[in-house]
Amino acid sequence: MRVTFLLPCYPVAPTGGFRAVYEYANHLVSRGHEVAVVHARATRHTPQSKASGMIDLARRAKKRLAEFVREPAIDWQWIDHRVRLLFVPDDDPRSLPDGDAVFATSWQTVSCILEAAFEKGAKCYLLQHYETWEAPKEVIDATWRTPLHKVAIARWLVDIGKGLGCREVTYIPYGMDHARYTLSSPIENRACRVAMMFSHMSFKRSADGIAAMELARSRHPELTAILFGTPRRPNELADWIEYHQNPPQDFIVGNIYNGSSIFVCPSLSEGFFLPGAEAACCGCAVVSTDNGGTREYIEHGVTGLLSPPGNPEALARNICRLLEDEPLRRSLAAACNAYVSRLSWVESSLHLEQFIVNAVNRRDVPERRPQPA
């Protein structure tokens, strides 16, 4: 089959949604399919559509400017040479190659897929998040209600689809790259160190994570922390918090994930949250807010600890709970490691392949165009 994915911008830095698309593309071409990933430098609907604070707007504008002036480069993800990478000026449907199936991968790309000619393929929608931080809720909901074949990466997204009256939403979770994210340091006897991914995006609530770490350190002065992310080191970080900007994946795996005992996720909402699952693959116990996505691999008290979003004090209590109960930390880390070991991109891509076959077979008959008199 010929499969196309449409992404909403050029890649500037590692992004979970982009990584998932590239992983699917790699596995589909390995199974003999022709895959194209189309990157639109600009879309007709942009993240700035939703009113936000001046700082958020400035950061988004800076990101969009970087996307316009920077040459496309994807050095943070391995992509099979058989995957066709296309970088186009905008999301004009005519930029999409003809094929058997074509995927929207974010709310901004839905209109292009809807307008695409029949020859572009069965129209599908890869639901990776409920993106209400980027546009008004009614705009996002409208994209969900479109007559596209929908596949969601998390159960909570399937539930939203049902609530919106979507005809059918197929559930296929993300996989894991177990060749890369491996347990190289024993879960036992790890350093008293917490790790976290830092982001300026408001819904990520990195400030809550930092506040929780500071509260935990006030009770455990021996605690250290290591953060990583695409922005430069934030000025507000205390000296005892180590920070790495755009570290290579090998460093994240070997030094951050395998070198920490706890991984923290403070987000208000997550589609799936790959970094938490990656950290669990490498032996971290995960302390997270109950943000939807981390429930794909965290059951409170069984494979990790959850707390209400927007509550740094509750997040800090869970960090301290693991610092003060080493058997519990080891038990949760081992249980989550065992659970995420069952997540596989091979398995997920097989399910996606079947989803595509079903979408192609159920394709609506195209409308007949009026014949000239």
Sequence and secondary structure as in RCSB ss.txt:
>XXXX:A:sequence
MRVTFLLPCYPVAPTGGFRAVYEYANHLVSRGHEVAVVHARATRHTPQSKASGMIDLARRAKKRLAEFVREPAID
WQWIDHRVRLLFVPDDDPRSLPDGDAVFATSWQTVSCILEAAFEKGAKCYLLQHYETWEAPKEVIDATWRTPLHK
VAIARWLVDIGKGLGCREVTYIPYGMDHARYTLSSPIENRACRVAMMFSHMSFKRSADGIAAMELARSRHPELTA
ILFGTPRRPNELADWIEYHQNPPQDFIVGNIYNGSSIFVCPSLSEGFFLPGAEAACCGCAVVSTDNGGTREYIEH
GVTGLLSPPGNPEALARNICRLLEDEPLRRSLAAACNAYVSRLSWVESSLHLEQFIVNAVNRRDVPERRPQPA
>XXXX:A:secstr
 EEEEEESS   S  HHHHHHHHHHHHHHHTT EEEEEEEEE SS GGGS   HHHHHHHHHHHHHHHHS     
SS   TTSEEEEEEE  GGGS   SEEEE SGGGHHHHHHS GGG EEEEEE    TTTS HHHHHHHHTSSSEE
EESSHHHHHHHHHTT S EEE      TTTS   S STT  SEEEEE    GGG HHHHHHHHHHHHHH TT EE
EEEESS   TT  TTEEEEES  HHHIIIIIITT SEEEE  S BSS HHHHHHHHTT EEEEE  BGGGGT  B
TTTBEEE TT HHHHHHHHHHHHH HHHHHHHHHHHHHHHTT  HHHHHHHHHHHHHHHHHT           
